[in-house]
């Protein structure tokens, strides 16, 4: 076991991990941050997406030791300081961008990373960016709509295909 | 009307916890002192277990115990909840389904042993050291091969791989044959309904806990129906009476049918927790899910449609081979029979129908209900053969459908396959589809595609489904070993707020929001005053759970019944306080008024009086304001809809792109339009997934070739367009109090034939009339091969 420290959601944390302990295991089991989910074992589904130093990372693909000293942000750190939902989180609720909620933390983290990089993405850009995050409930319709809305774009008219 | 009553697109209250990482899914539950289970699963499809040597593994760090079939000698097998009787009056063959493989393994993924250790890693490490010798036997994967003489037997003791040979309607068989002999035209189509994996994003998890001092078991599990699991596991597997067994299904991350069933791992952790006097947790990996969650579909069908000289449908005849997999999953036998054969009339007046279904055991993962369950298979074959008939006859597929639709004035309509449709208007949904999908403008769009070298096609499909399962006395006659009612307890608290305990279960459907809207509408209060409790057998009435688009139609009806009981009692209390007759009391906007007067009492006046009964008719009525109702439906509900898909096919590569998808549904009345639309959109993506991407594939030796998300193509955000979803056509259900029909499965039922019809349309418009069918999924290689055949 090795000691690892990092900053998670603004707080310095540390814990004992094995070399093989994944970041997602450290977050869930070590820190009790169970908002980050595990939906597969091949880094395909994106339910475990978190931010490491501002980049969206699938936390099942990195070892906890690999992010020693890094700034990590999880879904638990996404709300506004007063506890209210952030613009992006609120857009997911307003546009019914979630159903069972299991992929949602990963979707929010991946979408937040997109918007940080590209503040007004097109529909195609949103769909392409979320290609690494699987959702089985929504058919993606309302997720894409929520991300476009969070970017300040008008989604009040019926969204046309193509 | 309260602002969050029936008909409002109320935002979901459950979202707040899911959006902030505060959901409580089963894998988030960790009980002090818990141990971890890891299953060792068969890596061959069929074999005899020669030996299991656990000695070295038992000595490894942290190992608490290694379980094999021998440990389950005194334990029952996993039960099947539906017995189908075959066309000769014989009950289906029902092989044993042990918790851990006993003597033989029968599919890749069949659990052989389980290691329980202090940590998850220790359990996995020790599993590597368990030495299992298996004498591999020839496996059978193909259903028709499994029925040939000399085929390997999946279950030696039952002597056949034919689970049942079902005919429906058996008495119509000769008449159907005669109609075919007389037909002016017969269209025949052979097709495959591809095997799918439900793949809810949350893998299955089970945590067993045991309190020795009071002999109390608790199972936390990813289930759509905790009461059903308690009954099945308690009564049939482990012999635990209900009062000593609590089953909790907390937040559940999607189900789509795959979390209905009672699985071996649930029984295992419950059993092991008592043996070890420790909580035991198992979390499925996705790879395990692929080889242990029940799969869906997997039918091979020949369908024939007979028409007269005027293009009226005169008879339908089908032969389906339905894969059961290696064991009977909980409700497997009813899917290709009663949830499939009874829907073969579709939306049409076809007077004579006969279907023969042969259910077959193979060395593959068990197959059971997946979103739609039998109804997508019925719809797909019907809507494909109708489309093929239209092309053969040179008539418009839309017009051929319209001509044969049940007319609006014919409801209630008795089909020749037992069911009675109460309401519907298929002409209206078809008209709506053509309007909102701009069918009239298709030719111009096709020309534009052609100018770019692409082939454009438009496909339609019209579906019917039977939801709201089901009248218990009817399904009992059909072989169900369970009732299919639903329950609700409405507890009005002393200060007026309301707690509802439902036997239904939400795993994405939004019950916590919509059920509160129903109560708020009836009482005239704000929905925020109503809390919905579900998922725990300890605090909800016995209920059958959520599947088959039944929650609102059956569970919602129970809720209405219980709330009506509350209102009736509250009116009596109000009558006492207002010194009036109960029949003169009106409830409006949460206030009780004596009709025609200004005398009134508030809701809270009444609820306080019920619990502080100082001025209360105690001689006539009990104090308190809490009522329970069970609702058993008198019929199924029959949602229907017209779906249209517009595709572009790349003639160079065979790649299909969905340009638009339009759904015009009739769900009857609607409580929350936003949630209904979300259900349809999700179903559409699953149906498009089936049509273009998904397939659970086995090789000849029974190895699962698509065992992870690397190989099994799930629909992703860039595989689907924005959908156009309409539910303005409305013929309310006539036999439930809300007039609702159910919307959960429609998208997955109606979309696969619309997609395939669109691709065939594109090819035909380009002159490739030799392509009459392509089996799903319509991958570029399949489409290219068909084009170039």
Interface residues (C-beta under 8 A of the other chain):
Chain A: X18 X20 X28 X29 X33 X34 X35 X36 X37 X38 X39 X40 X41 X42 X44 X45 X47 X74 X75 X76 X78 X79 X85 X89 X92 X93 X94 X96 X98 X99 X100 X101 X102 X103 X104 X105 X108 X123 X124 X126 X127 X128 X130 X131 X133 X134 X135 X136 X137 X138 X139 X140 X141 X142 X143 X144 X145 X158 X159 X160 X161 X162
Chain B: X11 X12 X14 X15 X16 X17 X18 X19 X20 X21 X22 X23 X24 X25 X27 X28 X30 X121 X198 X199 X200 X201 X202 X203 X251 X252 X253 X254 X256 X283 X285 X286 X287 X507 X508 X509 X510 X646 X658 X659 X660 X661 X674 X675 X677 X678 X681 X682 X683 X684 X685 X686 X708 X709 X710 X714 X715 X716 X717 X718 X720 X721 X722 X723 X724 X747
